[in-house]
Amino acid sequence: MIRNREFKYGFMALVTGLLVMTLVAPVTAADREVKESGPASATGTVMIENISGSIVVVGWDKAEVSVEGTLSGDIEELKFKTGKKKTRIEVVYPDNKKKIKGEANLVINVPRDSRLEVECISAFIEVSDVTGQVDVSSISGDVTVTGECEELEAESISGDVFIEGGAPEIEIGSISGKVKARGKASDIEVGTVSGSIDLAFDKFLGLNVESVAGDATIKGDLAGDAHFSFDLHSGDLILIVPGDLSADFDIETFSGEIDNGFGQKSRKTSKYAPGRELEFTVGGGEARVRINTFSGDVVIRTK
């Protein structure tokens, strides 16, 4: 998993250009049913590509990949190829048209322990019960992942991202879409531009939150001896943690306010500037929490 604080938008940048060049027009042709299946490794890789429509992926206990659904409009074919280590499913659109008519709506069953990679443009993606590594990307479609998996990367530009269950390591990215994730214990990296962030986990094993204009609400325990960073520009941060937390806090704002539920009061960084800062320790100070905002407020609440 990529852990360098730069979210993986290479695919998105590429297909955004494609989307501008090949805008998807409304469907006018009748749907054509497709049904394919083939043997696949229980721990192999399944790669899925589509432009418009929907991709629903469900993990099952068979060593087989199955595809059912419909194609419409200008779509030429569904390429389906299984192998010992890799299965590839690709919806083929014409490459010589400025406007593409049609969409593919597919339900795909994959071996539960597969490594899954899904790339879409305006199609929404739903994944459930896949326990291997999951990497899903869409441009304007929503992304939903439910169930526990080994590792998780989920991204959308203008679509929303929803996570229920998660993984030990999670990376989530969006630009204007909102992010909402629920789970048990995870090390999380999440970033948005204007979209809101809402995370609620039993325990964060590590956490890096970045946003430009979106608000962030974070609820859960913070693991000891781990790092937690929050960098927001104009968005507000609400951090809800246990009252018996063991952590060292370092908070600074340029013009935002600081409301600390543990009781310690912030002070102005300068008599000439509106910024505030607050450093304090609760419990044994195990977790290290660093918070920086520009104009956003910081609110810490205890539960």
C-alpha positions in Angstrom: 0.0 0.0 0.0 1.2 3.5 -0.8 2.0 5.4 2.4 3.7 8.6 1.2 0.9 11.1 2.0 0.3 11.6 -1.7 -2.9 9.9 -2.9 -2.8 7.9 -6.0 -4.7 10.0 -8.6 -2.6 8.9 -11.6 -5.4 6.7 -13.0 -7.9 9.4 -12.3 -6.0 12.1 -14.1 -5.6 9.8 -17.2 -9.2 8.8 -17.4 -10.5 12.3 -16.7 -8.9 13.4 -20.0 -10.5 10.4 -21.7 -13.9 11.3 -20.2 -13.7 14.8 -21.6 -12.9 13.4 -25.0 -15.5 10.6 -25.0 -18.5 12.0 -23.2 -21.0 9.3 -22.4 -24.4 10.1 -24.0 -27.8 8.8 -22.9 -28.5 5.1 -23.7 -30.7 4.6 -26.8 -30.1 1.0 -27.8 -31.6 -2.1 -26.2 -29.7 -3.9 -23.4 -27.8 -7.0 -24.4 -27.3 -9.7 -21.7 -23.9 -11.1 -20.9 -23.0 -14.1 -18.9 -19.5 -15.5 -18.5 -17.7 -17.7 -16.0 -14.3 -19.4 -15.6 -12.0 -21.0 -13.1 -9.7 -18.7 -11.1 -7.2 -19.0 -8.3 -8.6 -18.6 -4.9 -5.9 -16.0 -4.2 -5.4 -14.6 -7.7 -5.9 -11.0 -9.0 -9.1 -9.9 -10.6 -8.9 -6.7 -12.7 -12.1 -4.9 -13.8 -12.4 -1.8 -16.1 -15.5 0.1 -17.1 -16.5 3.6 -18.1 -20.2 4.0 -17.5 -22.9 2.1 -15.5 -22.2 0.0 -12.4 -19.9 -2.7 -11.1 -21.0 -4.8 -8.2 -18.4 -7.3 -6.9 -19.3 -10.0 -4.3 -16.8 -12.4 -2.8 -17.8 -16.1 -2.7 -16.2 -19.5 -1.7 -15.9 -20.8 -5.3 -12.5 -20.9 -7.2 -14.3 -19.3 -10.1 -15.2 -15.8 -11.4 -18.7 -15.2 -12.7 -20.0 -12.2 -14.6 -23.7 -11.4 -15.3 -25.3 -8.2 -16.5 -26.2 -6.1 -19.5 -24.4 -4.0 -22.1 -26.1 -1.3 -24.1 -25.5 1.3 -26.8 -22.1 1.5 -28.5 -20.3 -1.0 -26.2 -18.6 -3.4 -28.5 -18.0 -6.4 -26.2 -17.1 -7.7 -22.8 -13.6 -9.1 -22.7 -13.4 -11.9 -20.1 -10.2 -13.9 -19.5 -9.4 -16.1 -16.5 -6.1 -17.6 -15.7 -4.1 -19.3 -12.9 -3.0 -16.0 -11.4 -5.0 -13.3 -13.0 -8.6 -12.6 -14.3 -9.3 -9.6 -16.5 -12.7 -8.2 -17.2 -12.9 -5.2 -19.6 -15.8 -3.4 -21.1 -14.7 -2.4 -24.6 -16.0 0.9 -25.9 -15.3 2.3 -29.4 -12.2 4.5 -29.5 -13.1 6.5 -32.6 -16.2 8.4 -31.3 -16.4 11.8 -29.6 -19.5 10.7 -27.7 -20.2 7.2 -26.5 -23.7 5.9 -26.0 -24.3 3.1 -23.6 -23.3 1.6 -20.3 -22.4 -1.7 -18.7 -24.2 -2.9 -15.5 -22.4 -6.0 -14.2 -22.6 -8.2 -11.1 -19.3 -10.1 -10.6 -18.6 -12.9 -8.2 -14.9 -13.5 -7.3 -13.1 -15.8 -5.0 -13.3 -14.3 -1.5 -9.5 -14.1 -1.0 -8.8 -12.4 -4.4 -6.8 -9.3 -4.9 -9.3 -7.0 -6.5 -8.6 -4.0 -8.7 -11.5 -2.0 -10.2 -11.2 1.2 -12.3 -14.2 3.1 -13.6 -15.1 6.6 -14.8 -18.7 7.4 -14.3 -19.8 4.0 -13.0 -20.5 3.4 -9.4 -18.7 0.6 -7.6 -19.9 -1.7 -4.8 -17.7 -4.3 -3.3 -18.7 -6.8 -0.5 -17.2 -9.8 1.2 -13.8 -9.7 -0.6 -11.1 -10.4 2.1 -7.9 -9.9 0.0 -6.4 -6.6 -1.1 -9.0 -4.2 -2.5 -8.1 -1.2 -4.8 -11.1 0.6 -6.3 -11.2 3.9 -8.2 -13.9 5.9 -9.9 -14.1 9.4 -11.3 -17.7 10.5 -10.8 -19.2 7.4 -9.4 -19.7 6.5 -5.7 -17.5 3.8 -4.2 -18.9 1.5 -1.5 -16.9 -1.2 0.2 -18.3 -3.4 3.0 -16.7 -6.2 4.9 -13.2 -6.9 6.3 -10.3 -7.1 3.8 -6.5 -7.4 4.0 -5.7 -3.9 2.6 -8.0 -1.2 1.2 -7.5 1.7 -1.2 -10.7 3.5 -2.3 -10.8 6.7 -4.4 -13.3 8.9 -6.2 -13.0 12.5 -7.6 -16.6 13.8 -7.4 -18.2 10.7 -6.0 -18.7 9.7 -2.4 -16.7 7.0 -0.7 -18.3 4.7 1.9 -16.5 2.1 4.0 -18.1 -0.3 6.4 -15.6 -2.8 8.0 -12.3 -1.8 6.4 -8.9 -3.3 6.8 -5.8 -3.0 9.0 -4.5 -0.4 6.5 -6.8 1.9 4.6 -6.2 4.7 2.1 -9.1 6.9 1.1 -9.1 9.8 -1.4 -11.8 12.2 -2.8 -11.9 15.7 -4.1 -15.5 17.0 -3.9 -17.1 13.8 -2.7 -17.6 13.0 1.0 -15.9 10.2 2.8 -17.6 8.1 5.5 -15.9 5.1 7.1 -16.7 2.8 10.0 -14.7 -0.1 11.3 -12.8 -1.7 14.2 -9.0 -1.1 14.2 -7.2 0.5 11.3 -4.2 2.6 10.2 -5.8 5.2 8.0 -4.7 7.8 5.5 -7.5 10.0 4.1 -7.6 13.2 2.0 -10.2 15.4 0.4 -10.3 18.9 -1.1 -13.9 20.1 -0.5 -15.5 16.9 0.6 -16.3 16.2 4.3 -14.6 13.4 6.2 -16.5 11.3 8.8 -14.5 8.4 10.5 -15.7 6.3 13.4 -13.5 3.3 14.4 -13.0 1.4 17.6 -9.3 2.3 17.5 -7.1 4.1 15.1 -3.7 2.4 14.8 -2.4 5.5 13.1 -4.1 8.4 11.3 -3.3 11.0 8.7 -6.1 13.4 7.8 -5.7 16.1 5.1 -8.4 18.5 3.7 -8.6 21.9 2.1 -12.2 23.1 2.6 -13.9 20.0 4.0 -14.8 19.5 7.7 -13.6 16.3 9.5 -15.3 14.4 12.3 -13.1 11.7 13.8 -14.4 9.4 16.5 -12.4 6.6 18.2 -9.6 5.6 20.5 -6.0 6.4 19.6 -3.4 3.6 19.9 -0.5 4.3 22.1 3.0 4.9 20.7 1.5 5.9 17.3 1.4 9.1 15.3 -1.8 11.1 14.4 -1.7 14.1 12.2 -4.5 16.5 11.1 -3.9 19.2 8.4 -6.9 21.3 7.4 -7.2 24.6 5.8 -10.6 26.1 6.1 -12.5 23.0 7.4 -13.3 22.4 11.0 -12.0 19.4 13.0 -14.0 17.6 15.6 -12.0 14.9 17.4 -14.0 12.6 19.8 -11.8 10.4 22.0 -12.1 8.4 25.2 -11.7 10.4 28.5 -9.0 8.1 29.7 -6.8 8.7 26.5 -3.0 8.6 26.9 -1.7 11.2 24.4 0.5 14.2 23.8 -1.2 17.0 21.9 0.3 19.8 19.8 -2.3 22.0 18.3 -1.9 25.2 16.2 -4.3 27.4 14.2 -3.7 30.5 12.2 -7.2 32.0 12.8 -9.3 29.2 14.1 -10.5 28.6 17.7 -9.5 25.7 19.9 -12.2 24.1 22.2 -10.5 21.4 24.4 -12.7 19.0 26.2 -9.9 17.9 28.5 -9.9 21.4 30.0 -6.6 22.9 29.1 -6.9 26.4 27.5 -5.2 27.6 24.4 -3.2 30.8 24.1 -2.7 33.3 21.3 0.4 32.7 19.2 1.0 36.5 19.0 -0.6 39.7 20.3 -0.7 40.9 16.7 -2.2 37.7 15.1 -5.5 35.8 15.7 -3.8 32.4 15.8 -3.9 30.1 18.8 -1.8 27.2 20.1 -2.1 24.5 22.7 0.3 21.9 24.0 -0.8 19.4 26.7 -0.5 15.8 27.8 -3.2 13.5 29.1 -2.5 10.1 30.8 1.0 8.9 30.0 1.3 10.8 26.8 1.7 7.7 24.6 0.0 8.7 21.4 1.4 11.7 19.6 -1.3 14.0 18.1 -0.4 16.9 15.9 -3.2 19.3 14.6 -2.8 22.2 12.2 -5.5 24.3 10.7 -5.6 27.7 8.9 -9.0 29.2 9.5 -10.8 26.1 10.7 -11.7 25.5 14.3 -10.5 22.5 16.4 -12.9 20.9 18.8 -11.8 18.0 21.1 -14.5 16.1 22.9 -14.3 13.2 25.3 -16.7 10.3 25.6 
